[in-house]
């Protein structure tokens, strides 16, 4: 597992918590930040997956 995958997963969790907290408190800014963090985390995780795929392809 690549570092980007782990960091991306962590960012998605952080974003989910912000999104939920913003929704519960009615804080639209916090909720928007959470959605943005989740999206960034997904992208970062996919980058890590791509790096792993390239690394595996180069080994064979």
Secondary structure, DSSP 8 states (H G I E B T S, - for coil): --HHHHHHHHHHHHHHHHHHHHHHHT-HHHHHHHHHHHHHHHHHHHHHHHHHHHHHHHH-
